[in-house]
Structure formats: structure tokens, C-alpha cells
Amino acid sequence: MTANPTATATPTTGAAAPAAPGVSLSGFKPTGHLHLGNLLGAIAPMVRAHRRTDSVVFLADLHAMTVRHDPGALRAFTMEQATTMLAAGLDPDRATFYVQSQVPAHTELHYLLECATGYGEAHRMIQFREKSATQRHVRLSLLTYPVLMAADILLHDARDVPVGEDQRQHLELTREIATRFNGSYGETFVVPRAVHPEVAARVMDLADPTAKMGKTTSGASGTIFLLDPPDLVRRKVARAVTDSEPTVAYDPDLRPGVANLLEILAACVGGSPAALAADHPSYGRLKAAVTEAVVGVLHPLQSRYAELSRDPGYVRRVLADGAQRAREAVEGTVFRARQAIGLLT
Ligand code: AMP
């Protein structure tokens, strides 16, 4: 799950002021190794944005438990993703960077919001229907995680939430829950609204360029992971699907494989995919340029990752500090919700 809401509201009651105006919020689910799509489509734009605005970035480990999971792998991926994001330039002095489960306000607000959500509303979610159809043992958390997502957003008083198509229904649910809660118990939450996300790179699978590059799309061969060594990157790019046309040209509809390579190159070195096509007239030259560009982007990240991994205590301290800041930032929202719904405060 990732959303980049912009918080613009100030609370009227409660302890601490929550997110300052213009704060953007992003969540990453630690279910696998981060890949080039995550870097170019989400992490790099986020790092650029947090030079301009305050950001809240969290690792959504609670969302990683809605389907069968391995506890050791979850812990390892959480640390790996935290380390990778710091290595990619996330600045913990500018962004409040934390692990969701270390800020109990997420789960506390989740429960309070469940008390304002109908079973039928949750059951209607398309993602629940699709994902539950593939599970033998369907966890209750698969049904309720959109309510946790509502808590993630409402905690930070986020107003403008850039969401892709796949998350639109969940944001609508968040709006319904917030509106109902406010109507029943008094003004408590900022009701967020969906806005179009900024156009970011969309990296496709190298082996199947009609599918988004992902942790589990075509297996490992079509996905460049951020910690892949240069030789492996070279082999994956060399095997990338192109087509049988004799020359390189940028045509995303008819030639998705070649277009994907050109877009990756453009995202790494700048310039437009169409102009880069003219500069790299053969597949050999294009693939060599893509390899060099990707390895060039990954090299500093991997060096920094190696340094940070030698000091896991530092990464844990960054996360603990971020969790402390997040707890202070959101306590006002939880206070308002507890008070409104009738709990002793
Ligand atoms: P996920 O790992 O799918 O939860 O995604 C984390 C973030 O990375 C989200 O903002 C996604 O939109 C982004 N992302 C994931 N895969 C890609 C991709 N292939 N191309 C661009 N952005 C992606």
C-alpha cells in the first residue's frame, strides 16, 4: 500500500498538533525486496519531495500480515527495506520515518474505526473479493485492512490523498467512515479526498512488459532488485523482451518492451524516451546503455546499503526516533477520537 496524502488540517481539540500543512504520507509494505519500480516510481520522487515538504514515511508491516506470512521474513524485510530507503536518500531528519507497528495509535484508531464501519462495507471491497478468492484460509485481517488503511490516513489528518486506481475504493471507504464518525460523534477527522497522483515512472516487468515490475510478477527474471549485483542486472537487461522490429523506436502501445527500456533509461539519465531511441539505434546499444544507467543508479545506493548494514543499531535508532516523533504527532487525533466515541480520556 502506498498513498501520498497531503495533510492540510489543524485539529480543534486534542493534545498535540498533528501533521503540519503540506505533509505527504507514504507507506511501503515489507513483503519483499525493493525493486527498480519502487525506486523510480515511488522512492526517488518521495526523496525529491521531502526536500520541499515535511514527509511521513512508514513501513506498513501490519499490512504484510493479511495473508499467510513468515515472521522471520517479515522482520528481515522490514529491516532490509528500512536500510534500503535510507541508502536511497531518505533523510530521517526531514522525514518522520517509522515502522507502523511501533506506533500503536495505528491499531488503536483501527479498532475505533471498525466500530464505525459496516461488515457489508468491508466485504464489498474488490481487493478483498479478489484476494480472498485465491486463499484457502482467509484471515479476518484481509477483510479489515482497508479500515487500518483508513486509520493510517486519518491519523495524520491527511486531506489530499493521491491514489492510483487500485486504491480508489479504499479511499472512498475512508471518506465514508470519517464522514459517518464525524456525523455520529462530532467533528473529529479531516475527510480526505482523492487527487490524481503526480505522474511518476511506471516500470514494467522486463520479461513481460505488459505487467508492472513487481516483487512477484514473472519471478526474479523480469524484476531488477535494488540490491542485485551489476552482473545480474546486465543479465536481466540482456534477456529483456523486445520485439522483432529492426530498429529502436518509442511506441509504448505497439512496442511495450522497447518502450519500457527507453523509459527506464530516461528515468535514470534524464531526457525523453523518444530522443533516447534516436541515440541508441540498435538493441545491443540500447541494452548496454540501460545496464550502465541502472548500475550507475544502483552503485551509490548499494555502497551506502553496505555501510548501513554494518551498523544495524543505527537503523534501529532512526526507526525508534521516527516512531517517537510519530507517536507525538498523532496523539492529538487519537485523543479526539477516544473522547468523541465515549471512552474515558
Ligand atoms: P508496492 O511494493 O507494490 O507496495 O509499492 C510501493 C510503491 O512503489 C507504490 O508507490 C507503488 O506505486 C510503487 N511501485 C511499485 N511497483 C512499481 C512499478 N513497477 N513502477 C513504478 N512504481 C511502482
Boltz pocket constraint, residues with backbone or C-beta under 6 A from the ligand:
constraints:
  - pocket:
      binder: B
      contacts: [[A, 1], [A, 2], [A, 27], [A, 28], [A, 29], [A, 36], [A, 37], [A, 38], [A, 39], [A, 40], [A, 41], [A, 42], [A, 43], [A, 201], [A, 202], [A, 203], [A, 204], [A, 212], [A, 213], [A, 214]]
      max_distance: 6.0
